[in-house]
């Protein structure tokens, strides 16, 4: 019977797995940025109760929150090519579906997922801004756009930051599902290395260390930003006062 646990293999496999960390970070950052954009648009649609779009936005949020991320990832991976095939058939186009990188489906699924959850955070943050701020802005001749960009969004950002930080951490951990559609990230490389050497436990320890370290770093950055924006927010309020 071989060694039950090999610490040397943990050290040996670490460099081979960590080199795929940039892929995980890329998925996380791009999906978060796109998710914030989607979430902001959906939040505004719901706040201003835009006809028709409001119902579509509500259906979108309900669907995303009611289905697992893995299912959404599979729907993206298998559904988008079907849509493109239909476009090719009806419009006479020649989109090469086979050349679409798998990571694009990951970006789409993760961004849509993040957008649904973030929209509720952003909506609540915007609605938490004191109505008096809108009246004060109007009294000095600010337009709706100026009020939103100079007053509402900065104050809402302070409120939303902790939840957005938690969402980003969840997104980082969720990237471990990307391997299911053949994206070579930390999890995918780990599974290949583990299968070759039949050392699954050691490899998953390495993966756990990497994810844990990454999330701790993000937590510290978010806490730093929370403190900084809170101080700046207090200074801005005092200046307006």
trRosetta pair geometry for C-beta under 8 A, 3 or more apart (Angstrom, degrees):
i j d omega theta_ij theta_ji phi_ij phi_ji
1 4 7.9 11 150 -61 110 80
3 6 5.1 96 99 -72 130 87
5 201 6.7 -73 -111 98 88 134
5 202 6.9 146 -154 -71 70 96
6 9 4.1 58 103 2 115 112
6 10 7.3 174 103 -15 66 77
6 199 6.3 -59 43 -130 119 134
6 202 5.9 -32 63 -74 81 149
7 10 5.4 -46 -160 24 45 118
7 11 6.9 37 149 -12 70 101
7 202 7.8 -169 -102 -125 23 113
8 11 5.8 -56 -155 39 38 107
8 12 5.9 37 149 -22 70 112
9 12 5.2 -54 -137 42 35 115
9 13 5.8 26 165 -15 70 110
9 197 6.6 170 -148 143 134 153
9 199 5.0 -72 145 171 157 165
9 202 4.6 38 96 149 111 164
9 203 7.9 -57 138 -54 108 69
10 13 6.5 -63 -143 39 20 100
10 14 6.7 40 153 -47 57 100
10 202 4.8 -126 -70 -166 75 96
10 205 5.7 -37 -121 84 118 126
10 206 5.8 177 -155 -61 73 96
11 14 5.9 -39 -155 1 30 120
12 15 8.0 -65 175 24 32 94
13 16 5.5 -66 -161 44 55 112
13 17 5.9 43 148 -18 85 111
13 190 7.7 83 158 -125 126 71
13 193 5.2 124 -143 156 118 147
13 197 7.8 -122 -77 24 126 151
13 199 7.5 -164 -39 93 148 128
13 202 6.7 114 22 127 140 106
13 203 5.7 -79 134 -103 161 78
13 206 5.6 -122 97 -32 106 163
14 17 6.1 -70 -150 40 28 103
14 18 5.8 20 164 -19 70 115
14 206 5.2 -155 -95 -136 69 123
15 18 5.9 -57 -132 39 28 107
15 19 6.6 39 166 -34 62 102
16 19 6.6 -49 -158 16 24 113
16 189 6.5 -165 140 164 83 120
16 193 5.8 128 105 -87 136 141
17 20 6.5 -65 -175 30 44 104
17 186 5.8 59 176 -150 92 75
17 189 5.2 163 -120 103 61 118
17 190 5.2 43 -119 -75 123 84
17 193 6.7 -88 -65 10 95 152
17 203 7.2 151 -70 -156 142 85
17 206 5.3 113 44 131 157 131
17 207 6.6 -109 -178 -76 148 72
17 210 6.8 -132 125 -35 115 151
18 21 5.3 -8 -171 -26 58 118
18 186 7.7 21 -101 -115 32 101
18 206 8.0 -105 -47 173 85 110
18 210 6.2 -168 -100 -105 80 129
19 22 7.9 -29 169 11 46 98
19 189 7.7 -173 62 -150 85 172
20 23 5.1 -31 -177 24 77 119
20 24 6.8 80 131 -18 79 96
20 184 6.0 -116 -128 143 132 82
20 185 5.4 147 153 -167 120 32
20 186 5.1 178 92 -72 109 49
20 188 7.4 -135 177 60 165 92
20 189 4.7 173 -7 -10 149 142
21 24 5.6 -56 -154 37 43 112
21 25 6.2 39 152 -17 73 106
21 186 6.2 46 -85 -72 55 110
21 210 6.6 -135 -94 -168 109 126
21 214 7.7 -174 -150 -79 111 130
22 25 5.5 -56 -143 41 34 111
22 26 6.0 40 156 -25 68 105
23 26 5.6 -52 -146 34 29 114
23 27 6.5 29 155 -18 63 104
23 103 7.7 -113 -158 -111 101 133
23 178 8.0 -159 143 101 111 154
23 183 7.1 171 170 161 131 101
23 184 6.5 -157 -75 96 175 66
23 185 4.5 -143 105 -108 122 75
23 186 7.5 -173 67 -26 103 67
24 27 6.0 -54 -150 35 29 109
24 28 6.3 27 154 -19 63 110
24 172 7.0 62 163 -156 104 76
24 175 5.0 127 -145 116 80 149
24 185 5.0 104 -67 -164 81 115
24 186 5.2 0 -48 -10 136 109
24 214 7.6 -55 119 -120 132 170
25 28 5.6 -58 -147 38 31 113
25 29 6.1 22 161 -14 68 110
25 214 7.8 -141 -81 -142 90 131
26 29 6.3 -58 -140 39 25 103
26 30 6.0 13 168 -7 64 115
27 30 6.5 -64 -140 44 21 102
27 31 5.8 15 166 -13 61 120
27 103 7.1 -120 -88 -157 99 100
27 106 5.8 -47 -132 135 119 128
27 107 7.0 -132 -135 -80 71 67
27 110 6.5 83 174 25 95 168
27 175 4.8 126 94 -126 136 123
27 178 6.1 -85 -115 -68 166 153
27 183 7.7 86 -76 152 139 152
27 185 7.0 -32 -4 -97 142 139
28 31 6.2 -66 -144 42 18 106
28 32 6.1 17 160 -20 61 113
28 168 6.9 77 178 -168 105 81
28 171 5.4 126 -138 120 80 105
28 172 4.8 21 -112 -92 140 70
28 175 5.8 -68 -62 -47 87 139
29 32 5.8 -58 -146 35 26 110
29 33 6.4 23 158 -17 64 107
30 33 5.9 -56 -147 37 30 109
30 34 6.3 22 158 -10 65 110
30 107 5.7 -42 118 -125 123 109
30 111 7.7 -60 129 -72 76 111
31 34 6.0 -58 -143 44 29 106
31 35 5.8 34 155 -25 64 112
31 106 7.6 -76 -71 139 126 80
31 107 5.9 -150 -80 -139 82 56
31 110 3.7 -32 -139 115 144 119
31 111 4.9 -133 -145 -67 67 68
31 114 5.7 126 151 -4 92 144
31 171 6.1 -175 97 -170 123 130
32 35 5.5 -56 -142 39 27 115
32 36 6.3 33 156 -24 63 102
32 114 6.1 -129 -108 -172 45 161
32 167 7.6 134 -126 115 98 100
32 168 5.4 29 -112 -111 141 93
32 171 5.9 155 -73 83 95 168
33 36 5.8 -50 -150 30 29 112
33 37 6.8 28 152 -16 61 104
34 37 5.7 -54 -153 35 35 113
34 38 6.3 32 152 -15 68 106
34 107 6.9 76 18 177 158 92
34 111 3.7 -29 102 -133 123 129
34 114 7.5 99 83 67 77 125
34 115 7.2 -61 127 -59 73 110
35 38 5.7 -54 -144 41 32 109
35 39 5.8 33 156 -21 66 111
35 110 7.3 -75 -57 135 121 71
35 111 5.0 -149 -61 -150 73 55
35 112 7.7 -99 -104 -15 82 9
35 113 7.3 -40 -111 76 123 56
35 114 2.7 -36 -124 103 154 116
35 115 4.5 -138 -147 -55 62 62
35 117 7.9 -4 -178 52 125 86
35 118 5.3 115 147 4 99 143
35 167 7.9 -154 124 147 144 130
35 171 7.6 -139 5 -97 161 146
36 39 5.6 -54 -139 40 27 113
36 40 6.2 31 158 -24 63 105
36 114 7.6 -36 -37 135 53 116
36 115 7.7 -103 -16 -101 13 69
36 118 5.9 -102 -99 159 49 159
36 122 7.9 122 -153 -64 67 136
36 164 7.5 42 -99 -141 107 127
37 40 5.9 -53 -148 31 27 110
37 41 6.6 24 155 -15 61 106
37 115 7.5 -44 72 -107 58 110
38 41 6.0 -59 -153 37 30 109
38 42 6.2 25 154 -15 67 110
38 111 6.3 116 -6 159 140 91
38 112 6.8 -116 168 -110 172 44
38 114 7.5 108 55 88 121 79
38 115 2.9 -30 96 -125 125 139
38 116 7.9 -27 123 -40 121 49
38 118 7.5 97 78 63 83 119
38 119 7.2 -70 122 -61 74 106
39 42 5.8 -57 -143 41 30 109
39 43 6.0 34 156 -24 66 108
39 114 7.1 -78 -43 131 120 72
39 115 4.6 -155 -51 -151 71 56
39 116 7.4 -97 -96 -10 86 10
39 117 7.5 -45 -103 74 126 47
39 118 3.2 -65 -91 97 163 102
39 119 4.0 -144 -148 -63 71 61
39 121 7.2 0 178 50 140 93
39 122 5.2 130 140 1 104 134
40 43 5.7 -53 -146 34 28 114
40 44 6.5 26 156 -17 63 105
40 118 7.9 -33 -38 126 60 112
40 119 7.6 -127 -33 -109 18 70
40 122 5.6 -122 -96 -178 57 166
41 44 6.0 -57 -152 36 29 108
41 45 6.5 32 151 -21 64 106
42 45 5.6 -53 -149 34 33 115
42 46 6.5 27 155 -14 66 106
42 57 4.7 155 -147 -149 87 116
42 60 7.0 -118 -119 82 132 133
42 61 6.8 136 174 -60 142 109
42 115 6.4 112 -2 162 135 98
42 116 7.4 -31 84 -108 175 44
42 119 3.8 -37 87 -121 121 142
42 123 7.9 -70 110 -52 80 114
43 46 6.0 -61 -152 39 30 106
43 47 6.1 29 154 -21 67 109
43 119 4.7 -168 -55 -160 80 72
43 120 7.7 -164 -96 -63 96 17
43 122 4.1 -96 -58 97 163 110
43 123 4.0 -155 -142 -65 94 78
43 126 6.4 127 154 8 126 136
44 47 5.6 -52 -138 37 32 111
44 48 6.0 6 169 5 67 111
45 48 6.8 -71 -142 52 19 90
45 50 4.8 -70 -149 26 74 121
45 53 4.9 -108 -151 129 126 113
45 54 5.7 -174 154 -87 92 59
45 57 4.7 155 98 -43 136 156
46 49 7.1 22 -172 -76 32 49
46 54 6.1 117 -103 -136 51 86
46 57 5.7 -134 -57 111 91 143
46 58 7.2 116 -102 -66 108 82
46 119 7.2 102 4 163 134 114
46 123 5.6 -20 78 -113 128 140
47 123 6.0 -169 -58 -138 97 89
47 126 6.2 -47 -88 98 152 137
47 127 6.7 -161 -118 -65 109 97
49 54 5.3 12 -155 -87 48 153
50 53 4.2 -10 102 59 118 117
50 54 5.2 162 61 -43 60 89
51 54 6.7 -34 -107 11 13 108
52 55 6.2 -60 -158 32 29 106
52 56 6.6 23 150 -14 65 108
53 56 5.4 -55 -147 40 37 113
53 57 6.0 40 154 -23 70 106
54 57 5.7 -52 -146 36 28 112
54 58 6.4 29 154 -19 63 106
55 58 5.7 -52 -146 36 32 111
55 59 6.3 32 154 -19 64 106
56 59 5.8 -56 -150 37 30 111
56 60 6.3 34 151 -22 64 107
57 60 5.6 -52 -148 34 31 115
57 61 6.4 28 156 -16 65 105
57 119 7.5 -160 -176 179 109 158
58 61 5.9 -54 -147 38 30 108
58 62 6.2 30 155 -19 64 109
59 62 5.7 -56 -145 38 29 112
59 63 6.2 30 157 -21 65 107
60 63 6.0 -57 -148 34 26 109
60 64 6.4 19 159 -14 63 109
60 112 7.9 -111 -174 -168 108 98
60 116 6.3 -147 135 -99 86 104
61 64 6.0 -58 -145 39 28 107
61 65 6.0 16 162 -9 66 114
61 116 4.7 155 -121 -154 61 94
61 119 6.2 -107 -94 68 120 136
61 120 7.0 115 -152 -50 136 102
62 65 6.2 -64 -142 45 24 103
62 66 5.8 12 162 -12 63 122
63 66 6.0 -71 -142 44 22 104
63 67 6.2 -6 170 1 64 117
63 116 7.9 -122 69 -111 70 152
64 67 6.7 -75 -140 44 21 93
64 72 6.9 42 -129 -93 73 145
64 112 6.4 -153 -102 142 129 87
64 113 5.6 172 -163 -119 115 53
64 115 7.8 -137 -100 73 174 78
64 116 3.5 173 76 -14 151 170
64 117 7.4 -122 124 -36 125 74
65 116 6.1 -150 -42 143 83 130
65 117 7.1 128 -87 -79 93 77
67 71 4.9 -101 171 78 107 132
67 72 5.9 124 108 -52 116 91
68 71 4.7 98 64 3 84 101
68 72 7.2 -149 100 -3 47 86
69 72 5.4 -55 -151 38 37 114
69 73 6.3 43 150 -25 68 103
69 109 7.3 108 -171 153 76 109
69 110 7.7 40 -161 -101 116 64
69 113 5.5 40 -117 -122 94 159
69 174 5.7 -53 136 -155 170 124
69 177 6.3 157 113 25 111 167
70 73 5.5 -50 -150 32 33 115
70 74 6.6 30 152 -15 64 103
70 177 5.5 -135 -94 -149 81 138
70 180 6.7 47 -145 27 96 170
71 74 5.8 -55 -151 38 33 109
71 75 6.3 36 151 -21 66 105
72 75 5.5 -51 -145 36 33 114
72 76 6.4 36 153 -20 63 104
72 109 4.9 141 129 -157 93 102
72 112 6.8 -153 -179 85 131 117
72 113 5.8 133 98 -68 163 111
73 76 5.8 -53 -153 34 30 112
73 77 6.3 26 152 -18 65 110
73 105 7.2 90 -165 139 68 100
73 106 7.0 13 -137 -111 104 61
73 109 4.4 108 -98 155 56 168
73 110 7.8 31 -90 -51 95 73
73 177 5.8 -165 -26 133 165 123
73 178 7.7 -142 -143 -99 141 46
73 180 6.5 87 116 72 140 124
73 181 6.4 -147 159 -20 107 127
74 77 5.6 -55 -141 39 33 110
74 78 6.0 3 168 6 70 111
74 180 7.6 -60 -69 126 87 128
74 181 7.5 -179 -94 -70 54 114
75 78 6.7 -67 -134 52 22 88
75 79 4.7 9 174 -12 64 133
75 109 7.4 133 63 -108 83 111
76 79 6.2 -47 -101 44 14 102
76 80 5.8 15 -173 -19 56 114
76 105 4.5 143 130 -170 107 89
76 106 7.7 149 103 -69 146 23
76 108 5.0 162 -148 90 131 114
76 109 4.0 -114 -11 -62 153 103
76 112 7.8 176 -79 23 124 135
77 80 7.3 -34 -120 26 7 102
77 81 7.9 -2 158 -4 42 108
77 102 7.2 15 -123 -146 106 86
77 105 4.6 84 -88 167 64 156
77 109 7.7 -20 -33 -41 78 137
77 181 4.6 -143 -101 -120 147 141
78 81 6.7 -63 -161 37 31 107
78 82 6.9 30 150 -19 64 111
79 82 5.6 -59 -156 34 38 113
79 83 6.5 36 152 -19 71 103
80 83 5.6 -52 -150 34 36 112
80 84 6.4 34 153 -17 67 105
80 100 7.8 -141 114 141 124 166
80 105 6.3 -156 26 -108 141 96
80 108 6.9 83 -64 74 146 169
81 84 5.5 -55 -145 40 35 111
81 85 6.2 41 153 -24 67 103
81 97 4.6 86 -138 -164 96 133
81 100 7.3 -157 -84 36 92 143
82 85 5.5 -50 -148 33 32 114
82 86 6.5 35 151 -20 63 103
83 86 5.6 -53 -152 34 32 113
83 87 6.5 34 149 -19 65 103
84 87 5.5 -49 -148 35 36 113
84 88 6.4 42 151 -21 65 102
84 95 5.0 -102 -175 93 112 140
84 97 5.3 149 95 -91 135 105
84 100 8.0 174 -11 -40 170 146
85 88 5.5 -50 -150 34 33 115
85 89 6.3 31 152 -19 65 107
85 97 6.6 -14 -62 -50 83 150
86 89 5.6 -56 -148 37 31 111
86 90 6.1 11 161 -4 68 112
87 90 6.3 -63 -135 47 26 96
87 91 5.3 -15 -180 19 67 121
87 93 5.8 -13 134 40 93 129
87 95 6.7 30 87 10 117 135
88 91 7.0 -61 -109 54 12 84
88 92 7.6 4 -175 -166 46 4
88 93 5.1 -97 -109 74 56 79
88 94 6.4 82 -135 -99 105 28
88 95 5.6 -123 -72 33 105 88
96 99 4.4 34 114 14 116 115
96 100 7.7 175 104 -32 69 75
97 100 5.9 -37 -167 -1 46 116
100 104 5.8 -92 177 50 94 137
100 105 7.5 84 135 -39 118 95
101 104 5.2 106 73 -11 82 98
102 105 5.8 -50 -167 30 51 111
102 106 6.8 53 139 -20 72 102
102 181 5.1 -179 -169 129 119 99
102 182 5.2 -175 -61 76 174 91
102 183 5.1 -148 106 -67 116 82
103 106 5.1 -48 -154 33 46 119
103 107 6.4 53 147 -23 70 97
103 178 7.5 26 -116 -165 70 126
103 183 5.2 108 -84 -120 75 121
104 107 5.5 -45 -149 31 36 114
104 108 6.5 37 152 -19 64 103
105 108 5.6 -51 -149 35 34 113
105 109 6.2 28 157 -14 67 108
105 181 6.1 -85 86 131 133 160
106 109 6.1 -59 -143 41 28 104
106 110 5.9 16 164 -9 66 115
106 175 7.8 60 -177 -137 127 77
106 178 4.8 28 -120 -124 140 104
106 181 6.9 -170 -63 61 91 126
106 183 5.6 9 -42 -46 146 159
107 110 6.3 -65 -139 45 21 102
107 111 5.8 20 164 -20 62 116
108 111 6.0 -62 -143 37 21 109
108 112 6.3 17 161 -15 61 111
109 112 6.1 -59 -148 38 26 108
109 113 6.3 24 155 -17 63 110
110 113 5.6 -55 -146 39 31 113
110 114 6.0 28 157 -17 66 109
110 171 6.6 94 -172 -151 113 101
110 174 6.9 149 -123 111 105 124
110 175 7.4 20 -104 -90 149 73
111 114 5.8 -55 -142 40 28 108
111 115 6.0 34 156 -26 63 109
112 115 5.6 -51 -143 33 28 116
112 116 6.8 32 158 -22 61 101
113 116 6.2 -55 -157 27 29 109
113 117 7.0 12 156 -3 63 107
113 174 7.8 -140 106 156 150 161
114 117 6.2 -65 -152 44 34 102
114 118 5.6 26 158 -16 72 118
114 167 6.5 110 -144 165 89 118
114 171 5.9 21 -90 -94 121 129
115 118 5.9 -60 -133 44 25 107
115 119 6.1 39 161 -37 62 103
116 119 6.0 -48 -153 18 24 115
116 120 7.7 19 153 -13 55 98
117 120 6.4 -57 -167 29 37 106
117 121 7.0 32 144 -13 67 108
117 167 5.9 168 112 -124 125 124
118 121 5.3 -56 -153 39 44 115
118 122 5.9 40 152 -18 75 106
118 164 6.6 53 -127 -111 101 87
118 167 6.0 115 -79 171 87 171
119 122 5.8 -56 -143 40 30 108
119 123 6.0 33 156 -23 65 108
120 123 5.7 -49 -141 35 30 113
120 124 6.4 28 159 -16 62 107
121 124 6.1 -60 -151 38 26 106
121 125 6.3 24 153 -19 63 111
121 160 5.1 104 152 -144 100 100
121 163 4.5 -168 -131 111 129 138
121 164 6.2 156 133 -63 154 76
121 167 7.1 -103 -21 -35 157 141
122 125 5.6 -57 -145 38 31 112
122 126 6.2 30 158 -19 67 106
122 156 6.9 57 -157 157 64 128
122 160 5.9 28 -94 -114 52 152
123 126 6.0 -56 -147 36 27 107
123 127 6.2 18 158 -11 63 112
124 127 5.9 -61 -144 44 29 107
124 128 6.3 36 154 -31 64 107
124 159 7.6 -135 114 134 83 126
124 160 7.7 137 75 -92 86 90
125 128 5.7 -54 -151 25 30 116
125 129 7.7 44 149 -34 57 89
125 156 3.8 101 136 -167 102 86
125 157 7.3 92 163 -56 145 20
125 159 4.1 164 -134 86 91 115
125 160 3.8 -42 -66 -53 157 101
126 129 6.1 -38 -171 3 40 113
126 152 6.1 36 -141 172 84 112
126 153 7.9 -11 -101 -89 94 51
126 156 4.7 4 -80 -109 54 147
128 156 7.0 132 53 -114 95 74
128 159 5.3 152 70 -134 146 170
129 133 5.6 -71 164 43 102 143
129 134 7.7 102 119 -39 113 91
129 151 7.5 113 -167 136 141 89
129 152 5.2 -113 -8 -133 177 74
129 155 5.0 103 -110 95 105 130
129 156 5.8 -56 -47 -63 114 87
130 133 5.0 107 76 -14 84 98
131 134 5.6 -45 -166 29 53 113
131 135 6.6 49 141 -16 73 103
132 135 5.4 -55 -149 40 42 112
132 136 6.0 44 153 -23 72 104
133 136 5.7 -51 -144 36 30 111
133 137 6.4 32 154 -19 63 106
133 147 7.7 133 135 -165 88 100
133 151 5.3 173 169 162 117 132
133 152 7.0 145 115 -78 133 69
133 155 7.1 -94 -115 7 172 161
134 137 5.8 -56 -151 36 29 111
134 138 6.4 28 153 -18 65 107
134 147 6.1 60 -127 -175 65 143
134 151 7.9 173 -79 99 47 141
134 152 7.7 34 -78 -71 85 111
135 138 5.7 -55 -147 37 31 110
135 139 6.3 36 153 -27 64 106
136 139 5.6 -53 -149 30 31 115
136 140 7.0 11 159 -4 63 105
136 240 7.6 67 149 -179 153 124
137 140 6.5 -71 -155 43 30 95
137 142 4.0 -61 176 52 90 138
137 146 7.1 177 -174 103 119 94
137 147 4.1 109 137 -108 159 103
137 150 7.7 147 -123 75 125 110
137 151 5.6 -121 -72 3 133 156
138 141 7.7 57 -176 -67 33 15
138 142 6.5 -85 -77 55 31 83
138 147 7.3 1 -54 -77 68 140
142 146 4.2 -133 -165 94 94 122
142 147 4.9 120 125 -60 126 81
142 150 7.1 -118 -142 49 139 132
142 151 7.7 68 144 -7 169 126
143 146 4.7 96 50 9 76 102
143 147 6.9 -136 95 -6 40 88
144 147 5.6 -54 -148 36 31 114
144 148 6.3 30 155 -20 65 107
145 148 5.8 -56 -148 36 30 110
145 149 6.2 12 161 -7 66 112
146 149 6.2 -62 -137 45 28 99
146 150 5.5 -3 175 6 68 122
147 150 6.8 -65 -122 49 16 91
147 151 5.4 -39 -165 38 57 118
147 152 6.1 52 141 -16 75 108
148 151 7.5 -41 -79 54 6 76
148 152 4.8 -41 -132 45 45 126
148 153 5.9 57 161 -28 65 100
149 152 7.8 18 -14 47 17 86
149 153 5.8 -6 -127 19 32 132
150 153 7.9 71 13 39 14 96
150 154 7.2 -21 171 -2 28 121
151 154 6.7 -77 -155 39 15 103
151 155 6.4 -3 165 -5 58 116
152 155 6.3 -72 -151 43 25 102
152 156 5.8 19 159 -17 67 116
153 156 5.6 -57 -136 42 28 110
153 157 6.1 39 159 -32 64 104
154 157 5.7 -51 -149 25 28 117
154 158 7.2 31 153 -21 59 98
154 233 7.2 171 148 -102 99 89
154 236 7.2 -33 130 91 143 176
155 158 5.9 -47 -160 25 37 112
155 159 7.0 30 147 -11 64 105
155 233 6.7 110 -111 -138 65 117
156 159 5.6 -59 -155 40 40 110
156 160 5.8 25 154 -12 74 115
157 160 5.9 -63 -136 46 28 103
157 161 6.1 52 161 -53 65 95
157 229 6.7 -109 114 -166 104 151
158 161 6.1 -33 -148 -3 24 118
158 229 5.1 -165 -101 133 85 117
158 230 6.3 119 -150 -85 116 58
158 233 5.0 25 -80 -65 155 154
160 163 5.8 -72 -165 51 56 106
160 164 5.4 52 144 -25 89 112
161 164 5.7 -61 -139 40 28 109
161 165 6.2 34 160 -25 65 104
161 222 6.9 161 162 -163 94 89
161 225 6.2 -149 -165 115 137 111
161 226 5.6 171 113 -93 135 78
161 229 6.4 149 -44 51 159 151
162 165 5.7 -54 -152 31 30 114
162 166 6.7 28 152 -15 63 103
162 222 7.2 105 -117 163 47 120
162 226 6.4 50 -70 -100 83 130
163 166 5.6 -52 -151 36 36 111
163 167 6.3 39 149 -21 66 104
164 167 5.4 -49 -146 35 36 115
164 168 6.4 39 153 -22 65 101
165 168 5.7 -52 -150 33 31 111
165 169 6.6 32 152 -18 63 103
165 218 7.0 161 -165 151 87 96
165 219 7.2 99 165 -115 121 48
165 222 3.3 77 -127 -136 141 149
165 225 7.8 171 -77 59 124 124
165 226 7.7 -51 -28 -51 150 110
166 169 5.6 -52 -150 35 34 112
166 170 6.4 35 151 -17 66 105
167 170 5.6 -54 -150 38 33 112
167 171 6.2 37 150 -24 65 105
168 171 5.4 -50 -147 34 33 116
168 172 6.6 40 152 -24 64 99
168 218 6.1 -151 111 -175 114 138
168 222 7.6 173 51 -73 129 128
169 172 5.7 -47 -152 28 33 113
169 173 6.8 26 153 -10 63 104
169 215 5.0 75 -147 -141 101 98
169 218 5.5 171 -85 97 85 138
169 219 6.9 40 -85 -64 136 82
170 173 5.9 -59 -152 41 34 107
170 174 6.0 37 150 -24 67 111
171 174 5.4 -55 -144 37 32 116
171 175 6.9 50 154 -38 62 90
172 175 6.0 -41 -164 6 32 114
172 211 7.0 151 135 -149 103 84
172 214 5.9 -161 176 123 143 124
172 215 6.1 179 83 -82 142 83
172 218 6.7 -161 -23 -22 154 159
173 176 6.3 -28 175 -2 50 112
173 211 6.1 79 -105 -169 75 127
173 215 7.0 20 -54 -75 99 130
174 177 6.0 -29 177 9 65 112
175 178 5.4 -12 -175 -14 66 118
175 185 6.2 -138 150 177 104 166
175 186 7.9 71 110 29 109 104
175 187 7.9 175 117 -2 72 118
176 179 7.1 -27 176 5 50 107
176 185 7.5 -143 -112 97 38 131
176 186 7.2 -55 -105 74 77 101
176 187 4.4 108 -152 -52 76 144
176 207 7.8 87 -119 176 120 125
176 211 7.4 -12 -61 -90 121 141
177 180 5.5 -26 179 4 68 119
177 187 7.9 37 -41 50 17 163
178 181 6.8 -70 -171 44 50 88
178 183 4.1 -55 155 65 104 133
178 185 5.1 68 74 -3 126 138
178 187 7.3 136 54 45 79 119
178 188 7.3 -73 96 -31 84 116
179 182 7.4 44 -170 -86 45 14
179 183 6.2 -106 -88 63 35 72
179 184 7.7 59 -112 -106 80 27
179 185 6.1 -114 -61 42 85 94
179 187 4.5 -118 -21 97 137 106
179 188 3.6 177 -118 -69 109 87
179 191 6.5 121 173 10 155 136
182 188 7.6 89 -155 -126 30 143
183 188 6.5 -164 92 -29 51 149
184 188 4.9 -125 -128 91 44 140
184 189 6.1 68 -171 -56 86 88
185 188 5.3 95 42 14 58 103
185 189 7.1 -122 100 -2 27 94
186 189 6.2 -63 -148 39 24 105
186 190 6.2 24 156 -20 63 113
186 207 5.8 133 149 -130 109 90
186 210 5.9 -158 -148 101 147 150
186 211 7.4 167 104 -59 157 89
187 190 5.6 -59 -148 37 29 114
187 191 6.4 29 157 -21 65 105
187 207 6.4 73 -97 -141 61 139
188 191 5.9 -54 -149 32 30 109
188 192 6.7 27 154 -17 63 105
189 192 5.8 -56 -152 35 34 111
189 193 6.3 30 154 -15 67 108
190 193 5.8 -58 -146 40 31 108
190 194 6.0 29 157 -19 67 110
190 203 4.6 142 -170 167 91 112
190 204 6.9 106 164 -80 135 49
190 206 6.7 -175 -117 78 116 110
190 207 4.8 -1 -89 -64 166 122
191 194 5.7 -55 -142 39 29 112
191 195 6.2 30 158 -22 64 108
191 203 7.6 149 -76 132 27 148
192 195 5.9 -56 -147 35 27 109
192 196 6.5 27 156 -20 62 107
193 196 5.9 -57 -151 33 30 111
193 197 6.5 -5 164 11 65 111
193 199 7.9 -48 134 65 83 98
193 203 5.6 158 90 -112 106 132
194 197 6.6 -77 -145 53 26 87
194 198 7.4 58 167 -115 60 11
194 199 5.8 -121 -136 75 66 56
194 200 4.4 74 -176 -100 129 57
194 202 7.7 169 -111 63 91 79
194 203 3.9 -105 -72 19 105 156
194 204 7.3 38 -88 -34 148 78
195 198 7.3 21 -161 -73 26 50
195 200 7.9 48 -65 -79 49 91
199 202 4.4 -19 160 36 108 120
199 203 6.0 118 106 -24 81 95
200 203 5.9 -63 -149 39 31 109
200 204 6.1 24 159 -16 69 110
201 204 6.0 -59 -146 39 28 106
201 205 6.6 35 153 -24 62 102
202 205 5.7 -52 -156 27 32 115
202 206 7.0 32 148 -18 63 101
203 206 5.6 -52 -158 32 38 113
203 207 6.5 36 148 -17 68 105
204 207 5.3 -47 -143 38 41 115
204 208 6.1 47 154 -23 67 103
205 208 5.6 -53 -147 36 30 113
205 209 6.4 34 153 -22 63 104
206 209 5.8 -55 -152 33 30 112
206 210 6.5 28 153 -19 64 106
207 210 5.8 -56 -150 35 31 111
207 211 6.4 24 157 -12 67 108
208 211 6.1 -58 -144 41 29 105
208 212 5.9 28 159 -20 66 113
209 212 5.8 -59 -142 40 25 111
209 213 6.2 25 159 -19 63 109
210 213 6.0 -57 -148 36 25 109
210 214 6.3 24 155 -18 62 110
211 214 5.7 -58 -148 38 30 112
211 215 6.3 25 158 -16 67 108
212 215 6.0 -57 -146 38 28 106
212 216 6.4 30 155 -20 63 107
213 216 5.8 -56 -149 35 29 112
213 217 6.5 30 154 -19 64 106
214 217 5.9 -56 -153 34 30 111
214 218 6.5 28 152 -17 64 106
215 218 5.5 -52 -147 37 36 112
215 219 6.3 43 151 -24 66 102
216 219 5.6 -50 -150 32 32 116
216 220 6.6 31 153 -18 64 103
217 220 5.8 -55 -152 35 32 110
217 221 6.5 31 152 -18 65 106
218 221 5.6 -54 -148 37 34 112
218 222 6.2 34 154 -20 67 106
219 222 5.8 -57 -147 37 28 110
219 223 6.3 27 155 -17 64 107
220 223 5.8 -53 -146 37 31 111
220 224 6.4 34 153 -21 63 105
221 224 5.7 -55 -151 35 31 113
221 225 6.4 29 153 -17 65 107
222 225 5.7 -55 -148 39 32 110
222 226 6.3 39 151 -26 65 103
223 226 5.5 -47 -146 30 33 117
223 227 6.6 31 156 -16 63 103
224 227 6.0 -58 -155 36 30 108
224 228 6.3 25 152 -17 65 111
225 228 5.6 -57 -143 40 33 110
225 229 6.0 22 164 -12 70 109
226 229 6.5 -60 -141 41 22 99
226 230 6.1 25 158 -23 61 112
227 230 5.8 -58 -146 34 26 113
227 231 6.5 25 158 -17 63 106
228 231 6.0 -58 -154 35 29 108
228 232 6.4 22 153 -13 66 110
229 232 5.5 -54 -142 43 36 111
229 233 5.9 43 154 -26 67 106
230 233 5.6 -52 -146 34 28 114
230 234 6.6 29 154 -19 62 104
231 234 5.9 -55 -152 34 30 110
231 235 6.5 30 151 -18 64 106
232 235 5.6 -54 -150 36 34 113
232 236 6.3 35 152 -21 66 106
233 236 5.7 -53 -146 35 32 111
233 237 6.4 31 155 -19 65 105
234 237 5.8 -53 -146 36 31 110
234 238 6.4 31 154 -19 64 106
235 238 5.8 -56 -150 36 30 111
235 239 6.4 31 152 -21 65 105
236 239 5.7 -53 -149 34 32 112
236 240 6.5 28 154 -15 65 105
237 240 5.8 -55 -148 39 32 108
237 241 6.2 34 151 -22 65 107
238 241 5.5 -54 -146 36 32 113
